[in-house]
């Protein structure tokens, strides 16, 4: 933790950080299946990718040229988008070789079900980060400066500065991080329940 966090303000800041982390993966839960798909594609690949993905979802499969013609997006850009979607397993393809020319034609398909695997993976990643933060908060004793409202130090850091604020020289006070710990534990339980429910 850097020098530069503090007091009641630090508790509010941590609450906001935790809330944002949780909302980042929770925001899709109230949307329809198609809305979720569009949101994830846009977030991962970009706005043009949504047009490509939606054009592709209207068909059982399509070539990059067909998608380019339908969307008006340049062929090279369509190909780049398709490969990005493929990297996230949001699109798959089969290819057929033209014996006369030796060229391959790629027929692309969209994979909407993969979206929920991606969301679940993100939830697990956020859960891991929240647990790391919880462990950090539980394992440390903190001190803060009531004057500047910007400085929170660990016990070791406070000891190095003789328990005086490195900014203003004021005597540091013990910082109660029990509210931060409570918030983290609540968010962890909520996220674990969400992950468990999608695994059944």
C-alpha positions as CSV (number, residue, x, y, z in Angstrom):
1,X,0.0,0.0,0.0
2,X,1.4,3.4,-1.0
3,X,1.8,6.4,1.3
4,X,-1.2,8.5,0.4
5,X,-4.3,6.8,1.7
6,X,-6.2,7.7,4.8
7,X,-8.8,7.9,7.7
8,X,-12.6,7.9,7.0
9,X,-11.7,9.0,3.5
10,X,-9.7,5.9,3.0
11,X,-12.6,3.7,4.1
12,X,-14.8,5.4,1.6
13,X,-12.2,5.1,-1.1
14,X,-11.8,1.4,-0.4
15,X,-15.5,0.8,-0.4
16,X,-15.8,2.5,-3.8
17,X,-12.9,0.4,-5.2
18,X,-14.5,-2.8,-3.9
19,X,-17.9,-1.8,-5.2
20,X,-16.5,-1.0,-8.7
21,X,-14.6,-4.3,-8.9
22,X,-17.8,-6.2,-8.0
23,X,-20.1,-4.2,-10.3
24,X,-17.7,-4.7,-13.2
25,X,-18.6,-8.4,-13.3
26,X,-22.1,-8.0,-11.9
27,X,-23.4,-5.5,-14.5
28,X,-24.4,-8.2,-17.0
29,X,-26.7,-10.1,-14.7
30,X,-29.9,-8.1,-15.3
31,X,-29.5,-8.0,-19.1
32,X,-31.0,-10.4,-21.7
33,X,-28.8,-13.1,-23.2
34,X,-28.4,-11.0,-26.4
35,X,-27.6,-7.8,-24.4
36,X,-25.0,-9.6,-22.5
37,X,-23.4,-10.9,-25.6
38,X,-23.3,-7.5,-27.2
39,X,-21.8,-5.9,-24.0
40,X,-19.1,-8.5,-23.7
41,X,-18.1,-8.3,-27.4
42,X,-17.9,-4.5,-27.3
43,X,-15.9,-4.5,-24.1
44,X,-13.4,-7.1,-25.3
45,X,-13.1,-6.4,-29.0
46,X,-14.7,-3.0,-29.8
47,X,-17.8,-1.4,-31.3
48,X,-17.1,-2.6,-34.8
49,X,-16.9,-6.1,-33.5
50,X,-20.5,-5.8,-32.3
51,X,-21.6,-5.2,-35.9
52,X,-19.6,-8.1,-37.2
53,X,-20.9,-10.4,-34.4
54,X,-24.5,-9.5,-34.9
55,X,-24.3,-9.9,-38.7
56,X,-22.7,-13.3,-38.1
57,X,-25.3,-14.3,-35.5
58,X,-28.1,-13.9,-38.1
59,X,-26.7,-16.7,-40.1
60,X,-25.7,-20.3,-39.4
61,X,-22.3,-19.4,-40.9
62,X,-20.8,-16.8,-43.2
63,X,-17.5,-15.9,-45.0
64,X,-15.6,-12.8,-44.1
65,X,-16.5,-11.3,-47.5
66,X,-20.2,-11.8,-46.8
67,X,-19.9,-10.1,-43.4
68,X,-17.9,-7.2,-45.0
69,X,-20.6,-6.6,-47.6
70,X,-23.4,-6.7,-45.0
71,X,-21.7,-4.4,-42.4
72,X,-19.8,-2.1,-44.8
73,X,-16.6,-2.7,-42.7
74,X,-13.4,-3.2,-44.7
75,X,-12.6,-6.8,-45.4
76,X,-9.2,-6.6,-43.7
77,X,-10.8,-5.1,-40.6
78,X,-13.5,-7.8,-40.6
79,X,-10.8,-10.4,-40.7
80,X,-8.9,-8.8,-37.8
81,X,-12.2,-8.7,-35.7
82,X,-13.0,-12.3,-36.5
83,X,-9.6,-13.5,-35.4
84,X,-9.9,-11.4,-32.2
85,X,-13.4,-13.0,-31.5
86,X,-11.8,-16.4,-32.2
87,X,-9.0,-15.7,-29.7
88,X,-11.8,-15.3,-27.0
89,X,-13.6,-18.4,-28.4
90,X,-16.5,-16.2,-29.3
91,X,-16.3,-17.3,-33.0
92,X,-15.3,-20.5,-34.6
93,X,-14.6,-21.4,-38.2
94,X,-14.3,-24.3,-40.7
95,X,-12.3,-24.0,-43.9
96,X,-12.6,-25.5,-47.3
97,X,-9.8,-25.7,-49.8
98,X,-10.4,-24.9,-53.5
99,X,-8.5,-27.6,-55.3
100,X,-8.2,-25.5,-58.5
101,X,-6.6,-22.5,-56.8
102,X,-5.3,-23.9,-53.5
103,X,-7.0,-21.1,-51.6
104,X,-8.9,-21.7,-48.4
105,X,-12.4,-20.2,-47.8
106,X,-13.3,-19.7,-44.1
107,X,-16.8,-20.1,-42.9
108,X,-17.4,-18.4,-39.6
109,X,-19.9,-19.2,-36.8
110,X,-20.7,-17.2,-33.7
111,X,-20.4,-18.8,-30.2
112,X,-22.7,-16.9,-27.8
113,X,-22.5,-19.5,-25.0
114,X,-18.8,-18.7,-24.5
115,X,-19.8,-15.3,-23.1
116,X,-21.0,-16.8,-19.8
117,X,-17.7,-18.7,-19.4
118,X,-15.9,-15.4,-19.9
119,X,-18.0,-13.6,-17.3
120,X,-17.5,-16.5,-14.9
121,X,-13.7,-16.3,-15.4
122,X,-13.8,-12.6,-14.7
123,X,-15.7,-13.1,-11.5
124,X,-13.2,-15.6,-10.4
125,X,-10.4,-13.2,-11.1
126,X,-12.1,-10.4,-9.1
127,X,-12.8,-12.9,-6.3
128,X,-9.1,-13.7,-6.2
129,X,-8.2,-10.0,-6.0
130,X,-10.7,-9.3,-3.3
131,X,-9.3,-12.2,-1.2
132,X,-5.8,-10.9,-1.6
133,X,-7.0,-7.5,-0.5
134,X,-8.8,-9.0,2.5
135,X,-5.7,-10.9,3.6
136,X,-3.7,-7.7,3.3
137,X,-6.2,-5.7,5.4
138,X,-6.3,-8.5,8.1
139,X,-2.6,-9.0,8.3
140,X,-1.6,-5.3,8.8
141,X,-2.0,-2.7,11.4
142,X,-2.6,0.8,10.0
143,X,-2.1,4.4,11.1
144,X,-3.3,7.6,9.5
145,X,-3.0,11.3,9.7
146,X,-6.2,13.1,10.8
147,X,-5.0,16.4,9.4
148,X,-4.2,15.8,5.7
149,X,-6.8,13.0,5.1
150,X,-4.5,11.4,2.5
151,X,-2.0,9.3,4.4
152,X,-2.5,5.7,5.6
153,X,0.6,3.8,6.7
154,X,1.3,0.3,7.8
155,X,2.8,-0.2,11.3
156,X,6.2,-0.8,9.7
157,X,5.9,2.4,7.6
158,X,4.6,4.4,10.6
159,X,7.5,3.2,12.7
160,X,10.0,4.3,10.1
161,X,8.6,7.8,10.3
162,X,8.5,7.7,14.1
163,X,4.7,7.7,14.0
164,X,4.6,11.1,12.5
165,X,2.9,12.1,9.2
166,X,5.6,12.2,6.5
167,X,3.7,15.2,4.9
168,X,2.8,17.5,7.9
169,X,4.7,16.0,10.9
170,X,1.5,15.5,12.8
171,X,1.3,12.5,15.2
172,X,-0.3,9.5,13.5
173,X,-3.4,7.8,14.9
174,X,-4.5,4.1,14.7
175,X,-6.7,3.5,11.7
176,X,-9.6,1.0,12.3
177,X,-10.0,-0.9,9.0
178,X,-12.8,-3.2,10.3
179,X,-15.3,-1.5,8.0
180,X,-13.1,-2.3,5.0
181,X,-12.7,-5.9,6.1
182,X,-16.5,-6.2,6.6
183,X,-17.2,-4.8,3.0
184,X,-14.6,-7.1,1.5
185,X,-16.0,-10.2,3.3
186,X,-19.6,-9.3,2.1
187,X,-18.5,-8.9,-1.5
188,X,-16.5,-12.1,-1.4
189,X,-19.5,-14.0,-0.1
190,X,-21.8,-12.5,-2.8
191,X,-19.3,-13.3,-5.5
192,X,-18.8,-16.9,-4.3
193,X,-22.6,-17.4,-4.3
194,X,-22.8,-16.1,-7.8
195,X,-20.0,-18.3,-9.0
196,X,-21.5,-21.4,-7.3
197,X,-25.0,-20.7,-8.7
198,X,-23.6,-20.7,-12.3
199,X,-21.7,-23.9,-11.7
200,X,-24.9,-25.9,-10.9
